[in-house]
Amino acid sequence: MPLLSTAGRKVLGLSQATGEMLTLLCETLYYFKEAPRNRHSILRQMHLIGTGTLPIAMLMALFVGMVLALQTGAELTQYGSQEAIGAIVGLSMVKELGPVMTSLLVAGRIGSAMAAEVGAMKVYEEIDALKTLEISPVRYLAMPRLLGCLFALPALTVFTMVVGIFGGGIVAEVNPMIDVPQSVYYDNLMRSLEYKDILKGLLKAMFFGGIIAHVGCYVGFKTSGGARGIGQSTTRSVVISFLLIMIANYFLTRFMI
């Protein structure tokens, strides 16, 4: 019985959290109509997301593309099909690795910061002060962050796609084991890559950006317990975002195939 009661409490808690997240999402979407009046806040969030994350994302994408080309090229060489490396690296970066790794990076860097910032405001009663001034915390805090992530993450993903493909091209040409010229690499890439593939990758990135911002704000609004609670919310935000991104990636991929 105690085991059943514990499991029941966990299921009830999960159901309650899901309902609260959906309620917050609906309220945030409702305040999208206020976006023109809050454009400066939205642009500030886009700047915070993009400026600090771009160098790290590009460096990560460069080495991911290089490693992908190295591993794939070594296998393709055994079958004499190393010319296909351009298509494999390009499609992998555009449809899967670019959106996912950029989203995970942003979740760890920006999502945690959102949870900590909103959580600190909740702990130190700044959110209550906003309510006293008849300012909606969702409109003031959640809506700009959600819109900022929805626009900034696809833009970051474009850079990671390009840099990852570029890194793969470098390895494909300079590695003597693979020895695929740049012209062959990019020609094979262009013949295999279609505009719809790029669109699918960017739609994934936008969806993941919404998950990151929404989870960060929700966890922040639920923070309690002082400085320790803020730290726990930061960790919780990253873990939940990672999990939801991977789950959403599967279903989005299944839907887009």
GISUL-V494864 format. One record per backbone hydrogen bond with DSSP energy under -0.5 kcal/mol. CO is the residue of the C=O (numbers start at 0). NH is the residue of the N-H. Records with the same first field share a line. If there is no record, write none. Layout:
CO = NH, NH
This chain:
0 = 4
1 = 5
2 = 6
3 = 7
4 = 8
5 = 9
6 = 10
7 = 11
8 = 12
9 = 13
10 = 14
11 = 15
12 = 16
13 = 17
14 = 18
15 = 19
16 = 20
17 = 21
18 = 22
19 = 23
20 = 24
21 = 25
22 = 26
23 = 27
24 = 28
25 = 29
26 = 30
28 = 31
29 = 32
30 = 33
31 = 34
33 = 36, 37
34 = 37
35 = 38
37 = 41
38 = 42
39 = 43
40 = 44
41 = 45
42 = 46
43 = 47
44 = 48
45 = 49
46 = 50
47 = 51
48 = 52
49 = 53
50 = 54
52 = 56
53 = 57
54 = 58
55 = 59
56 = 60
57 = 61
58 = 62
59 = 63
60 = 64
61 = 65
62 = 66
63 = 67
64 = 68
65 = 69
66 = 70
67 = 71
68 = 72
69 = 73
70 = 74
71 = 75
72 = 76
73 = 77
74 = 77
75 = 78, 80
76 = 79
80 = 83
81 = 84
82 = 85
83 = 87
84 = 88
85 = 89
86 = 90
87 = 91
88 = 92
89 = 93
90 = 94
91 = 95, 96
92 = 97
95 = 99
96 = 100
97 = 101
98 = 102
99 = 103
100 = 104
101 = 105
102 = 106
103 = 107
104 = 108
105 = 109, 110
106 = 111
108 = 112
109 = 113
110 = 114
111 = 115
112 = 116
113 = 117
114 = 118
115 = 119
116 = 120
117 = 121
118 = 122
119 = 123
120 = 125, 126
121 = 124
124 = 128
125 = 129
126 = 130
127 = 131
128 = 132
129 = 134
130 = 133
133 = 135
135 = 139
136 = 140, 141
137 = 142
140 = 144
141 = 145
142 = 146
143 = 147
144 = 148
145 = 149
146 = 150
147 = 151
148 = 152
150 = 154
151 = 155
152 = 156
153 = 157
154 = 158
155 = 159
156 = 160
157 = 161
158 = 162
159 = 163
160 = 164
161 = 165
162 = 166
163 = 167
164 = 168
165 = 169
166 = 170
167 = 171
168 = 172
169 = 173
170 = 174
171 = 179
173 = 175
174 = 177, 178
178 = 180
180 = 184
181 = 185
182 = 186
183 = 187
184 = 188
185 = 189
186 = 190
187 = 191
188 = 191, 192
193 = 196, 197
194 = 198
195 = 199
196 = 200
197 = 201
198 = 202
199 = 203
200 = 204
201 = 205
202 = 206
203 = 207
204 = 208
205 = 209
206 = 210
207 = 211
208 = 212
209 = 213
210 = 214
211 = 215
212 = 216
213 = 217
214 = 218
215 = 219
216 = 220
217 = 221
219 = 222
224 = 227, 228
225 = 229
226 = 230
227 = 231
228 = 232
229 = 233
230 = 234
231 = 235
232 = 236
233 = 237
234 = 238
235 = 239
236 = 240
237 = 241
238 = 242
239 = 243
240 = 244
241 = 245
242 = 246
243 = 247
244 = 248
245 = 249
246 = 250
247 = 251
248 = 252
249 = 253
250 = 254
251 = 255
252 = 256
